[in-house]
Amino acid sequence: MKVLILGSGVIGTTSAHYLAQAGHEVTVIDRQPGPGLETSYANAGELSYGYASPWAGPGIPVKAIKWLLMTDGPLVLRPKLDPRMWIWGLQLLANCTERAYAVNKGRMVRLAEYSRDRMIALRAETGLAFDGRQQGTVQLFREQKQLDHAADDIAVLKRYGVPYEVLDPKGCVAAEPGLATATVPFVGGLRLANDDTGDCKMFTEALAGRAASHGVAFRYGTRIDHIAIEAGAVTGVATDKGMLTADAYVVALGSYSPLLLRPLGIGLPVYPIKGYSLTVPITDASVAPVSTVMDETYKVATTRLGDRIRVGGTAEIAGYDTTLHPARRGPLDRSLRELFPSAGDASKASFWCGLRPMTPDGTPVLGRSKFSNLYLNTGHGTLGWTMAAGSGRVLADIISGQTPDIEVADLGLSRYAYASG
């Protein structure tokens, strides 16, 4: 079939790769001049397969209030007269129960672990270079109650057979020697040995280049206006370069997906949550992170990417505002300074922000829409890089009429009864 993919971030690009592998004629369009230039550009660098968790969980409402009252907290709310902001927030709160958390995390870990398997195969097949490392993640707990709460996550990890280690402070330093220089105490950690790291933009660029050499057409600098529908199916996508047609269409536009789908009567429950990152040159590799350390207190991930450190995190609920607020460097600077004080030169850091496409239950929306030839691959939140390979392969299988390797019925839009009308 001819397949038209809307979006050339890591999700759209991996979708293109697997669809081309399956024998389809694939075209990718994007408004940007190249691949991976929006949310994929400078994310935290984690391939956090075992760490995949929904933001909505027991205790989060109380934590959110605490974070909002902190000067340098991990959460900022910039209220807008946008009913979708408030509806999405209420939907998130509805998922903050123990039962919902277990269901949602189970879905996410299932897809993330499958994505890990696909990523291993993809690396072996392509030999792509993207400053990748396969040395695990340490979720670092500064307080005992954080460590105690990890029991809920461990139960899900056990259910899905994900290897893990509970570490005491000495074990944390053994896994990440740079933590010996930390200026703050910590009580322990949860190590996920199968997690990886890597530069998402480098990966997306390299995979797009490979896909192009295998026949995928990338049409950059193309603005999408609307999707045309007739008799229950898509007939084309109107762009500033004219109407583009195909047999099947894939929406992989991240946070912008709902804006394109809303006129079609698809209420995709995805809302943009802005995240920030610093990219810091390493000055002393001996005390820099080996892989990724997730600072549970500030919800900040510090990741080794070659000769750089990527510090990513914070959540700003501000609609589609992409203003780079200097004050939001605070939690990132603080976490790096307290955990790896001598590893890098923060004064030479590049500062970035991007919009994460978040669903209220944390799980992406993956599969066919209410229109017969329109498919969705979006809503991955902070885990697009983690879930990209698995999501791309699942989507290619669905479009090709093949049964995916994992259960996908609960990953589709149908789990939101209100969204497809």
C-alpha positions as CSV (number, residue, x, y, z in Angstrom):
1,M,0.0,0.0,0.0
2,K,0.9,3.7,-0.2
3,V,1.2,5.0,3.4
4,L,1.4,8.7,4.3
5,I,2.8,9.4,7.7
6,L,2.2,12.8,9.3
7,G,5.2,13.7,11.5
8,S,8.9,13.0,11.3
9,G,9.7,12.8,15.0
10,V,11.0,9.5,16.5
11,I,7.5,8.0,16.4
12,G,6.8,8.9,12.8
13,T,10.3,7.8,11.7
14,T,10.3,4.4,13.3
15,S,6.8,3.9,11.9
16,A,8.2,4.7,8.4
17,H,11.1,2.2,8.9
18,Y,8.9,-0.7,9.9
19,L,6.2,0.0,7.2
20,A,8.9,0.2,4.5
21,Q,10.3,-3.1,5.9
22,A,6.9,-4.6,5.5
23,G,6.9,-3.7,1.8
24,H,4.8,-0.6,1.7
25,E,5.5,2.6,-0.3
26,V,6.0,5.2,2.5
27,T,6.0,9.0,2.5
28,V,6.6,11.1,5.6
29,I,5.7,14.8,5.8
30,D,6.6,17.4,8.4
31,R,6.6,21.2,8.7
32,Q,10.2,21.1,10.0
33,P,13.3,21.2,7.7
34,G,14.4,17.8,9.0
35,P,13.6,14.8,11.3
36,G,13.5,14.9,15.1
37,L,13.4,18.7,15.5
38,E,10.6,19.1,18.0
39,T,9.9,16.9,21.0
40,S,12.5,14.4,19.9
41,Y,15.2,17.1,19.7
42,A,16.7,17.2,23.2
43,N,14.7,14.9,25.5
44,A,16.2,13.3,28.6
45,G,17.9,10.5,26.6
46,E,16.4,7.6,28.5
47,L,15.2,4.4,27.0
48,S,13.4,3.6,30.2
49,Y,11.7,0.3,29.5
50,G,11.4,-0.9,33.1
51,Y,10.8,2.6,34.5
52,A,7.8,3.1,32.2
53,S,5.1,4.5,34.6
54,P,2.0,6.7,34.3
55,W,2.2,10.1,35.9
56,A,-1.3,9.5,37.4
57,G,-1.0,7.4,40.6
58,P,-2.0,7.2,44.2
59,G,-0.7,10.2,46.2
60,I,-0.1,12.3,43.1
61,P,-2.8,14.9,43.8
62,V,-1.2,15.6,47.2
63,K,2.3,15.7,45.7
64,A,1.1,18.0,42.9
65,I,-0.1,20.6,45.4
66,K,3.2,20.4,47.2
67,W,5.2,20.7,44.0
68,L,3.1,23.7,42.9
69,L,3.9,25.5,46.1
70,M,7.7,24.9,45.7
71,T,9.8,27.7,44.2
72,D,11.8,25.3,42.1
73,G,9.3,22.4,42.1
74,P,9.0,19.9,39.3
75,L,5.5,21.0,38.4
76,V,4.3,24.4,37.1
77,L,0.7,25.3,36.2
78,R,0.1,28.3,34.0
79,P,-3.7,28.5,33.9
80,K,-5.4,29.2,30.6
81,L,-9.0,29.8,29.5
82,D,-8.8,26.4,27.7
83,P,-11.5,23.9,28.7
84,R,-9.4,21.1,27.3
85,M,-6.7,21.9,29.9
86,W,-9.1,21.4,32.8
87,I,-10.9,18.4,31.3
88,W,-7.6,16.7,30.7
89,G,-6.6,17.5,34.3
90,L,-9.8,16.0,35.7
91,Q,-9.2,12.9,33.6
92,L,-5.7,12.6,35.0
93,L,-7.0,12.8,38.5
94,A,-9.6,10.0,37.8
95,N,-6.6,7.8,37.0
96,C,-4.9,8.5,40.4
97,T,-6.2,5.3,42.0
98,E,-4.3,2.1,42.9
99,R,-6.4,0.1,40.4
100,A,-6.0,2.5,37.5
101,Y,-2.2,2.8,38.2
102,A,-1.7,-0.9,38.1
103,V,-3.7,-1.3,34.9
104,N,-2.0,1.7,33.2
105,K,1.5,0.7,34.3
106,G,0.9,-2.8,33.1
107,R,0.0,-1.6,29.6
108,M,3.0,0.7,29.5
109,V,5.5,-1.8,30.7
110,R,4.2,-4.4,28.2
111,L,4.7,-2.0,25.3
112,A,8.0,-0.7,26.6
113,E,9.5,-4.1,27.1
114,Y,8.4,-5.1,23.6
115,S,10.0,-1.9,22.4
116,R,13.2,-2.9,24.1
117,D,13.3,-6.2,22.2
118,R,12.7,-4.4,18.9
119,M,15.4,-1.9,19.7
120,I,17.9,-4.6,20.3
121,A,17.1,-6.1,17.0
122,L,17.1,-2.7,15.3
123,R,20.6,-1.9,16.6
124,A,21.9,-5.3,15.5
125,E,20.3,-4.9,12.0
126,T,21.4,-1.3,11.3
127,G,24.4,-0.6,13.5
128,L,23.1,3.0,14.0
129,A,25.3,5.3,16.1
130,F,23.5,7.6,18.5
131,D,25.7,7.9,21.6
132,G,23.8,4.8,23.0
133,R,24.7,2.9,26.1
134,Q,23.2,-0.3,27.6
135,Q,24.0,0.1,31.3
136,G,20.7,0.5,33.1
137,T,18.9,3.2,35.0
138,V,19.0,4.0,38.7
139,Q,15.9,5.5,40.2
140,L,17.4,7.4,43.2
141,F,15.4,7.9,46.4
142,R,16.4,10.6,48.8
143,E,13.7,9.7,51.3
144,Q,12.6,6.4,52.8
145,K,9.0,6.9,51.9
146,Q,10.0,7.1,48.2
147,L,11.8,3.8,48.5
148,D,8.8,2.3,50.3
149,H,6.4,3.4,47.5
150,A,8.6,1.6,45.0
151,A,7.0,-1.7,46.1
152,D,4.0,-0.9,43.8
153,D,6.3,-0.6,40.8
154,I,8.3,-3.7,41.8
155,A,5.1,-5.8,41.8
156,V,4.4,-4.8,38.2
157,L,8.1,-5.5,37.2
158,K,7.8,-8.9,38.8
159,R,4.6,-9.7,36.8
160,Y,6.3,-8.9,33.5
161,G,9.6,-10.5,34.4
162,V,11.6,-7.2,34.2
163,P,14.9,-7.6,36.0
164,Y,15.5,-5.2,38.9
165,E,17.7,-4.6,41.9
166,V,16.8,-2.7,45.1
167,L,20.0,-0.9,46.1
168,D,21.2,0.6,49.4
169,P,23.3,3.8,49.2
170,K,26.6,1.8,48.7
171,G,24.9,-0.2,45.9
172,C,23.8,3.1,44.2
173,V,27.4,4.3,44.2
174,A,28.6,0.9,42.9
175,A,26.2,1.3,40.0
176,E,26.9,5.0,39.5
177,P,30.4,5.9,41.0
178,G,29.8,9.6,40.4
179,L,27.2,9.6,43.1
180,A,30.1,9.3,45.6
181,T,30.6,13.0,45.1
182,A,26.9,13.9,45.8
183,T,26.4,16.7,48.3
184,V,23.0,15.4,49.5
185,P,22.1,12.1,51.2
186,F,20.1,9.3,49.6
187,V,18.6,6.2,51.1
188,G,18.7,3.8,48.2
189,G,17.6,3.2,44.7
190,L,15.9,0.9,42.2
191,R,18.1,-0.3,39.4
192,L,16.7,-1.5,36.1
193,A,19.6,-3.2,34.4
194,N,17.9,-3.6,31.0
195,D,17.3,0.1,30.5
196,D,19.4,2.0,27.9
197,T,20.3,5.6,27.0
198,G,20.9,7.5,23.8
199,D,20.5,10.7,21.8
200,C,17.0,10.6,20.4
201,K,17.7,13.2,17.7
202,M,20.8,11.4,16.5
203,F,18.9,8.2,16.3
204,T,15.9,9.8,14.5
205,E,18.3,11.4,11.9
206,A,20.2,8.2,11.4
207,L,17.1,6.1,11.0
208,A,15.5,8.6,8.6
209,G,18.6,8.5,6.5
210,R,18.6,4.8,6.4
211,A,14.8,4.7,5.6
212,A,15.4,7.2,2.8
213,S,18.1,5.1,1.3
214,H,15.6,2.2,1.3
215,G,12.9,4.2,-0.6
216,V,11.0,6.2,2.0
217,A,10.2,9.7,0.8
218,F,10.6,12.5,3.3
219,R,8.9,15.7,2.4
220,Y,10.1,18.3,4.9
221,G,9.0,21.9,5.1
222,T,5.4,20.8,4.4
223,R,2.6,22.4,6.4
224,I,-0.4,20.2,7.0
225,D,-3.8,22.1,6.8
226,H,-6.4,19.4,7.2
227,I,-7.4,15.8,6.6
228,A,-10.2,15.3,3.9
229,I,-12.8,12.6,4.7
230,E,-15.4,11.0,2.4
231,A,-17.7,8.0,3.0
232,G,-15.9,7.0,6.3
233,A,-12.4,7.1,5.0
234,V,-9.6,9.6,4.4
235,T,-9.3,10.7,0.8
236,G,-6.2,12.9,1.2
237,V,-4.2,15.4,3.3
238,A,-4.3,19.0,2.3
239,T,-0.9,20.8,2.6
240,D,0.7,24.0,1.5
241,K,2.2,21.8,-1.3
242,G,-1.1,20.5,-2.4
243,M,-3.3,17.5,-1.7
244,L,-1.4,14.3,-0.9
245,T,-3.1,11.0,-1.2
246,A,-2.4,7.4,-0.1
247,D,-4.1,4.2,0.8
248,A,-3.4,4.5,4.5
249,Y,-2.6,7.5,6.7
250,V,-0.8,7.7,10.1
251,V,-1.0,10.6,12.5
252,A,2.2,10.8,14.5
253,L,2.2,14.5,15.3
254,G,2.7,14.3,19.1
255,S,1.0,17.1,20.9
256,Y,-0.4,18.6,17.7
257,S,-2.4,15.4,16.8
258,P,-5.6,16.4,18.6
259,L,-5.7,19.7,16.8
260,L,-5.7,18.0,13.4
261,L,-8.2,15.3,14.5
262,R,-10.7,17.4,16.3
263,P,-12.5,18.6,13.1
264,L,-13.0,15.0,12.2
265,G,-14.9,14.3,15.4
266,I,-12.1,12.5,17.1
267,G,-11.6,13.7,20.6
268,L,-8.1,12.5,21.2
269,P,-7.3,13.0,24.9
270,V,-3.8,14.2,24.4
271,Y,-2.5,17.4,26.0
272,P,0.9,19.1,25.7
273,I,3.0,19.1,28.9
274,K,6.2,21.1,28.5
275,G,9.5,19.6,29.6
276,Y,12.9,21.2,29.8
277,S,16.4,20.0,29.4
278,L,20.0,21.1,29.7
279,T,22.8,19.6,27.6
280,V,26.1,20.0,29.6
281,P,29.6,19.4,28.4
282,I,31.5,16.9,30.6
283,T,34.5,18.3,32.4
284,D,35.4,15.2,34.5
285,A,34.2,11.9,33.1
286,S,35.3,10.0,36.2
287,V,32.5,11.6,38.3
288,A,29.9,11.9,35.5
289,P,26.9,9.5,35.3
290,V,27.6,6.1,33.7
291,S,24.0,5.9,32.4
292,T,20.8,7.5,33.7
293,V,20.0,8.5,37.3
294,M,16.4,9.5,37.9
295,D,16.2,11.9,40.9
296,E,12.8,10.9,42.3
297,T,12.6,14.1,44.4
298,Y,12.8,16.5,41.5
299,K,11.6,14.1,38.8
300,V,14.8,14.9,36.9
301,A,16.8,12.5,34.8
302,T,20.6,12.9,34.4
303,T,21.9,10.9,31.5
304,R,25.3,10.3,29.9
305,L,25.4,10.9,26.1
306,G,28.9,10.6,24.9
307,D,30.9,13.6,26.0
308,R,27.7,15.4,27.2
309,I,25.3,15.1,30.1
310,R,21.6,15.6,29.4
311,V,19.6,16.8,32.3
312,G,15.8,16.6,31.6
313,G,12.6,16.9,33.5
314,T,10.0,19.2,35.1
315,A,6.4,19.5,33.9
316,E,4.8,22.8,32.9
317,I,1.1,22.8,32.0
318,A,0.8,25.8,29.8
319,G,-1.0,24.7,26.6
320,Y,0.9,25.1,23.4
321,D,3.2,27.8,24.8
322,T,6.8,27.0,23.9
323,T,8.4,29.9,25.7
324,L,11.7,29.0,27.2
325,H,11.3,30.3,30.8
326,P,14.8,30.7,32.4
327,A,13.4,30.1,35.9
328,R,12.7,26.5,34.9
329,R,16.4,25.7,34.9
330,G,16.2,25.7,38.6
331,P,15.3,22.0,39.3
332,L,17.6,20.8,36.5
333,D,20.6,22.8,37.8
334,R,19.9,21.8,41.4
335,S,19.6,18.1,40.7
336,L,22.9,18.1,38.7
337,R,24.7,20.2,41.2
338,E,23.6,18.0,44.1
339,L,24.2,14.6,42.6
340,F,27.1,15.2,40.2
341,P,28.6,18.5,41.3
342,S,31.9,18.2,39.5
343,A,30.9,16.3,36.3
344,G,30.1,19.1,33.9
345,D,30.2,22.8,33.2
346,A,26.6,24.0,33.6
347,S,27.6,27.5,32.6
348,K,28.1,26.2,29.1
349,A,24.9,24.3,28.9
350,S,22.3,24.6,26.1
351,F,18.8,25.0,27.4
352,W,15.8,23.6,25.6
353,C,12.1,22.9,26.0
354,G,9.6,20.7,24.1
355,L,6.0,19.6,24.3
356,R,5.3,16.1,25.5
357,P,2.0,14.6,24.2
358,M,0.4,13.2,27.4
359,T,-2.7,11.1,27.8
360,P,-4.4,11.1,31.1
361,D,-3.7,7.4,31.7
362,G,0.0,7.6,30.5
363,T,-0.5,5.0,27.7
364,P,-0.1,6.1,24.1
365,V,-2.9,5.8,21.6
366,L,-1.9,3.2,19.0
367,G,-4.0,1.7,16.3
368,R,-6.9,2.4,13.9
369,S,-9.2,5.3,14.3
370,K,-12.9,5.4,13.6
371,F,-12.0,5.9,9.9
372,S,-11.1,2.8,8.0
373,N,-7.7,4.0,6.7
374,L,-6.6,6.4,9.4
375,Y,-4.2,5.2,12.1
376,L,-2.9,6.8,15.3
377,N,0.5,6.6,16.8
378,T,0.7,9.4,19.4
379,G,0.3,10.3,23.0
380,H,3.5,8.7,24.3
381,G,4.2,11.5,26.9
382,T,7.7,11.3,28.3
383,L,8.3,7.8,26.8
384,G,8.2,8.4,23.0
385,W,11.9,7.5,22.7
386,T,11.4,4.5,25.0
387,M,8.4,3.2,23.1
388,A,9.2,4.2,19.6
389,A,10.6,1.0,18.2
390,G,7.8,-1.1,19.7
391,S,5.1,1.3,18.6
392,G,6.4,1.6,15.1
393,R,6.5,-2.2,14.7
394,V,3.0,-2.7,16.2
395,L,1.6,-0.1,13.8
396,A,3.2,-1.6,10.8
397,D,1.8,-5.0,11.8
398,I,-1.7,-3.6,12.2
399,I,-1.7,-1.7,8.8
400,S,-0.2,-4.8,7.1
401,G,-3.0,-7.0,8.5
402,Q,-0.6,-9.0,10.7
403,T,-1.3,-9.9,14.3
404,P,1.1,-7.9,16.5
405,D,3.4,-9.8,18.9
406,I,1.8,-8.3,22.0
407,E,-1.7,-7.5,23.0
408,V,-2.8,-4.2,21.6
409,A,-6.6,-4.0,22.0
410,D,-6.2,-1.8,25.1
411,L,-3.8,0.6,23.5
412,G,-6.3,2.0,21.0
413,L,-8.6,5.0,21.1
414,S,-11.5,2.7,22.0
415,R,-10.5,2.6,25.7
416,Y,-11.7,6.2,25.8
417,A,-15.4,5.7,25.2
418,Y,-16.0,9.4,24.8
419,A,-13.2,10.1,22.3
420,S,-14.3,8.5,19.1
421,G,-17.7,10.1,18.5
